[in-house]
Amino acid sequence: MNIYRTVLTGFLLLALSTSGLGQIPATSSAAERVSKTASPVSGSRLLDSVLSQSPITDFNYRTISNNAYKPGERLTYSIKYGLITAVNTEIIVAGDTTIRSRDCYRIQYKARTVPVFDAFFKVDDKYESFIDKSGQFPMKFTRRIREGSYKADGDLEFFHDRGLVIAPKQNKLYPIEPFTHDVLSAYFFVRTLDLRKHKKGDIITLKNFVKDKTHTLDVKFHGRDLIETDLGVFRTVMLEPLATDAGLFKSEGKIMIWLTDDENKIPVRIAIKVAVGSLKAEITSIQNNRHALTSKFE
């Protein structure tokens, strides 16, 4: 379903971006070391091999504070083609958990077609990211995709101290820069940034691990704007993802994202121009946000 895929790509906005800025570049030496000791079989043998190695004690995990969201936050959106709502989505900060002794947020993204469309093309997707609370980087990422007859499941385990990401089900590993993101953790990382210092025309260059490689994405700052939604009028920050790698960001038209211009930095609209008509994801509900929505006009 190309329309849904295009909107989902735009909706995961900065979800197609990552931090990793100013970090030490990774080398393939760690990946090569593990590859030589791992058996080329299916399952989690490669992951077990990495977990069995001695911890790297001299790695400095970064510290980045989060002042934008909290456990319990729930954002819901409708994805429309013209005036027709086809898909409803949710982004949820589901709670706290621990991954390899590090405290994490558990983030969920869910997308489902509205019932009337299920007979034509049913979508029931779920992504989860487990984000380190202290440094705002992913420790684990999972996806469960159900789109029509297409099904795909997968996990990624991030070892930032070793400069590796592992796909256990495929028994594969890849070199990455420390603190590289998945598509969900990138979105939440961007929300922790101080966007007040940026001016119109600024470009932020980001990276993100998707499928089996790290991609690069530029995000252009377009200044500020007032927009009206079903929830009211908001002061917003405007961003435009610019593809530098065609393999990462395929779209038929320009994509624009509006974030609330307050401490929450919640995306309230994503608009995509396509060959015929337009696609739009718009906020329909905001629950348990960390700060008051000072960007909203009452």
KESE-324163 format. One record per residue (C-alpha): residue number from 1; residue in three letters; x negated, y, z negated. Coordinates in steps of 0.02 Angstrom, whole numbers, always signed. Each point is the difference from the previous one (the first is absolute). Layout:
KESE-324163
R   mipa   lovo       xx       yy       zz
R    NUM    ALA        X        Y        Z
...
//
This chain:
KESE-324163
R   mipa   lovo       xx       yy       zz
R      1    MET       +0       +0       +0
R      2    ASN     -108     +143      +66
R      3    ILE     +105     +140      -76
R      4    TYR      -11      -74     -174
R      5    ARG     -186      -32      +19
R      6    THR      -31     +178      +56
R      7    VAL      +95      +74     -147
R      8    LEU      -79     -120     -124
R      9    THR     -172      +51      +61
R     10    GLY      +44     +182      -24
R     11    PHE      +87      -31     -164
R     12    LEU     -152      -82      -75
R     13    LEU      -75     +167      +47
R     14    LEU     -154      +24      -91
R     15    ALA      +38     -179      -27
R     16    LEU     -109      -12     +151
R     17    SER     -135      +97      -86
R     18    THR     -121      -29     -139
R     19    SER     -127      +85     -109
R     20    GLY     -174      -72       -9
R     21    LEU      -62     +177      +31
R     22    GLY     -171      +39      -68
R     23    GLN      -30     -180      -51
R     24    ILE     -151     -109      +36
R     25    PRO      +14      -88     +170
R     26    ALA      +18     -187      -14
R     27    THR     -119     -121      +83
R     28    SER      +36     -174      +62
R     29    SER     -128      -81     -114
R     30    ALA     +127      -43     -134
R     31    ALA     +117      -74     +128
R     32    GLU     -141     -102      +76
R     33    ARG      -51      -67     -170
R     34    VAL     +174      -62      -39
R     35    SER      +29      -68     +176
R     36    LYS     -152     -113      -16
R     37    THR      +65      -77     -161
R     38    ALA     +183      -18      +47
R     39    SER      +72     -152      +86
R     40    PRO      +91      +40     +164
R     41    VAL     +166      -75      -56
R     42    SER     +174      +69      -22
R     43    GLY      +66      +57     -169
R     44    SER      -88     +100     -134
R     45    ARG     -172      -81       -1
R     46    LEU      -83     +162      +56
R     47    LEU      +89     +100     -135
R     48    ASP      -49     -130     -130
R     49    SER     -180      +14      +57
R     50    VAL       -3     +188      -27
R     51    LEU      +88      -13     -168
R     52    SER     -127     -127      -60
R     53    GLN     -146     +118      +29
R     54    SER      -74     +103     -141
R     55    PRO      +76     +174      -21
R     56    ILE      -95     +148      +73
R     57    THR      -39      +98     -156
R     58    ASP      -80     +155      +77
R     59    PHE     +147      +50     +110
R     60    ASN      +79     +166      -47
R     61    TYR     +188       -4      +17
R     62    ARG      +66     +173      +40
R     63    THR     +121      +92     -113
R     64    ILE     +142      +98      +79
R     65    SER     +149      +55     -102
R     66    ASN     +180      -21      +56
R     67    ASN     +116     +144      -41
R     68    ALA     +127      -31     +138
R     69    TYR      +99     -157      -40
R     70    LYS      +40     -122     -141
R     71    PRO      +72     -175      -24
R     72    GLY     +186       -3      +36
R     73    GLU       -4     +125     +144
R     74    ARG     +118      -54     +140
R     75    LEU      +14      +88     +168
R     76    THR     +130      -52     +129
R     77    TYR      +10      +51     +183
R     78    SER     +107      -26     +153
R     79    ILE      -82      -26     +169
R     80    LYS     +105      +70     +142
R     81    TYR       -4       -2     +189
R     82    GLY      +96     +157      +42
R     83    LEU     +150       -3     -116
R     84    ILE       +0     -189      -25
R     85    THR      -73      -73     -160
R     86    ALA      -85     -165      +41
R     87    VAL     -115      -37     -147
R     88    ASN       -1      +43     -185
R     89    THR     -164       +1      -95
R     90    GLU      -62      +14     -179
R     91    ILE     -168      +41      -77
R     92    ILE       -8      -54     -182
R     93    VAL     -130      +16     -136
R     94    ALA      +56     -166      -73
R     95    GLY     -107       -3     -156
R     96    ASP     -170      -46      -70
R     97    THR     -107     -155      +20
R     98    THR     -180      -59      -12
R     99    ILE     -108      -61     +144
R    100    ARG     -172      -71      -42
R    101    SER       -1      +89     -169
R    102    ARG      +44     +170      +75
R    103    ASP     +164      +89      -43
R    104    CYS     +104      +32     +156
R    105    TYR     +162      +78      +60
R    106    ARG     +111     -120      +97
R    107    ILE      +70      +91     +152
R    108    GLN     +136      -71     +113
R    109    TYR      +62      +52     +172
R    110    LYS     +162      -81      +60
R    111    ALA      +90      +21     +166
R    112    ARG     +166      -76      +55
R    113    THR     +114      +28     +147
R    114    VAL     +175      +59      -42
R    115    PRO     +123     -148       +8
R    116    VAL      +77      +50     +167
R    117    PHE     -170      -19      +85
R    118    ASP      -44     -169      -77
R    119    ALA      +86      -95     +140
R    120    PHE     -107      +89     +131
R    121    PHE     -170      +10      -86
R    122    LYS      -15      -33     -186
R    123    VAL     -143      +82      -94
R    124    ASP      -46      -52     -178
R    125    ASP     -179      +56      -36
R    126    LYS      -93      +15     -164
R    127    TYR     -173      +68      -34
R    128    GLU      -86       +7     -170
R    129    SER     -158      +89      -54
R    130    PHE      -85      -17     -169
R    131    ILE      -89     +166      -31
R    132    ASP     -136      +25     -129
R    133    LYS      +63     +126     -127
R    134    SER     -169      +80      -35
R    135    GLY      -64      +21     +178
R    136    GLN     +154       -5     +114
R    137    PHE      -66     -138     +114
R    138    PRO      +80     -169      +44
R    139    MET      -45     -162      -85
R    140    LYS     +124     -106      +97
R    141    PHE     +123      +19     +144
R    142    THR     +139     -118      +57
R    143    ARG     +124       +6     +143
R    144    ARG     +155     -102      +42
R    145    ILE      +68      +45     +172
R    146    ARG     +167      -63      +67
R    147    GLU      +51      +84     +162
R    148    GLY     +121      -95     +109
R    149    SER      -82     -168      +36
R    150    TYR     -173      +67      -45
R    151    LYS      -73      -46     -169
R    152    ALA     -169      +44      -74
R    153    ASP      -71      -12     -175
R    154    GLY     -171      +52      -60
R    155    ASP     -107      +53     -146
R    156    LEU     -155     +107      -17
R    157    GLU     -116       -4     -152
R    158    PHE     -112     +153      -17
R    159    PHE     -172      -16      -81
R    160    HIS      -64     +179       +2
R    161    ASP     -154      -41     -102
R    162    ARG      -54     -124     +134
R    163    GLY      +59     +101     +150
R    164    LEU     +118     -139      +54
R    165    VAL     +182      -33      +38
R    166    ILE      +58     -181       +7
R    167    ALA     +151      -75      +90
R    168    PRO      +21     -162     -100
R    169    LYS     +128      -85     +113
R    170    GLN     -111      +25     +151
R    171    ASN     -157      -39     -102
R    172    LYS      -84     +156      +72
R    173    LEU      -92     +148      -71
R    174    TYR      -50     +169      +69
R    175    PRO     -123     +135      -54
R    176    ILE      +78     +164      -58
R    177    GLU      -53     +161      -80
R    178    PRO      +33       +6     -187
R    179    PHE     +173      +68      -40
R    180    THR      +72      -33     +173
R    181    HIS     +189       -7       -6
R    182    ASP     +145     -104      +63
R    183    VAL     +150      +84      +81
R    184    LEU      +94      +27     -164
R    185    SER     -141      +48     -116
R    186    ALA      -54     +131     +127
R    187    TYR     +169      +86      -10
R    188    PHE       -7       +5     -189
R    189    PHE     -180      +59       +2
R    190    VAL      +47     +148     +111
R    191    ARG     +132      +48     -128
R    192    THR     -137      +21     -130
R    193    LEU      -95     +126     +107
R    194    ASP       +6     +187      -32
R    195    LEU      +78      +62     +162
R    196    ARG       +8     +180      -61
R    197    LYS     -178      +32      +56
R    198    HIS      +33      -44     +183
R    199    LYS      +42     +128     +133
R    200    LYS      +88      -15     +167
R    201    GLY     -106      -93     +127
R    202    ASP     -106      -96     -126
R    203    ILE      -40     -179      +48
R    204    ILE      -22     -139     -127
R    205    THR      -88     -154      +70
R    206    LEU      +53     -162      -82
R    207    LYS      -28     -187      +17
R    208    ASN     +112     -150      -28
R    209    PHE      -15     -189       +8
R    210    VAL     +134      -75     +113
R    211    LYS      +10     -183      +50
R    212    ASP     -184      -40      +29
R    213    LYS      -94     +165      +15
R    214    THR      -20     +175      -70
R    215    HIS      +80     +138     +104
R    216    THR      -23     +188       +0
R    217    LEU     +141     +126       -5
R    218    ASP       -5     +190       -1
R    219    VAL     +139      +91      -93
R    220    LYS      +32     +180      +51
R    221    PHE      +67     +126     -125
R    222    HIS     +137     +106      +80
R    223    GLY      +36     +116     -145
R    224    ARG     +165      +15      -92
R    225    ASP     +183       -1      +51
R    226    LEU     +177       +4      -69
R    227    ILE     +108     -149      +50
R    228    GLU     +179      -49      -38
R    229    THR      +42     -181      -44
R    230    ASP     +152      -90      -69
R    231    LEU      -77      +28     -172
R    232    GLY      -19     +187      +26
R    233    VAL     -129     +126      +61
R    234    PHE     -183      -29      -40
R    235    ARG     -162      +96      +16
R    236    THR     -117     -122      +86
R    237    VAL     -176      -33      +60
R    238    MET      -10      -53     +183
R    239    LEU     -123     -133      +58
R    240    GLU      -31      -80     +170
R    241    PRO      -92     -166      +20
R    242    LEU     -115       +5     +152
R    243    ALA      -59     -166      +68
R    244    THR     -186      -17      +31
R    245    ASP      +17     -188      +28
R    246    ALA     +138      -58     +117
R    247    GLY       +1     -169      -85
R    248    LEU      +59      +78     -163
R    249    PHE     +133     +126      +43
R    250    LYS     +107      -36     +152
R    251    SER     +145     +119      +24
R    252    GLU     +100      +68     +144
R    253    GLY       -4     +177      -68
R    254    LYS      -57     +123     -130
R    255    ILE      +26      -44     -182
R    256    MET      +27     +129     -137
R    257    ILE      +14      -28     -188
R    258    TRP      +71     +118     -131
R    259    LEU      -53      -22     -183
R    260    THR      +78      +95     -145
R    261    ASP     -109     +150      -41
R    262    ASP      -11      -39     -185
R    263    GLU      -95     -117     -115
R    264    ASN      +97     -153      +60
R    265    LYS      -46      +15     +185
R    266    ILE     +145     -111      +51
R    267    PRO      +30      -26     +188
R    268    VAL     +175      +62      +37
R    269    ARG       -2      -13     +190
R    270    ILE      -97      -85     +140
R    271    ALA      +48      +51     +177
R    272    ILE      -59      -84     +160
R    273    LYS      +28      +62     +177
R    274    VAL      +24     -142     +124
R    275    ALA      +31       -9     +186
R    276    VAL     +188       +3      -24
R    277    GLY      +73      +80     -156
R    278    SER      -81       +7     -170
R    279    LEU      -34     -108     -152
R    280    LYS      +10      +60     -178
R    281    ALA      -26      -70     -174
R    282    GLU      +79     +111     -132
R    283    ILE      +10       -9     -189
R    284    THR     +168      -54      -70
R    285    SER      -42      -24     -184
R    286    ILE     -139      +48     -122
R    287    GLN       +1      -86     -170
R    288    ASN     -116      +10     -150
R    289    ASN     -122     +122      +81
R    290    ARG     -143      +50     -113
R    291    HIS      +26     +189       +9
R    292    ALA     +147     +114      +28
R    293    LEU      +33      +34     +185
R    294    THR      -54     +181       -7
R    295    SER       -9       +2     +190
R    296    LYS     +189      -24      +11
R    297    PHE     +118     +148      +14
R    298    GLU     +150      -19     -115
//
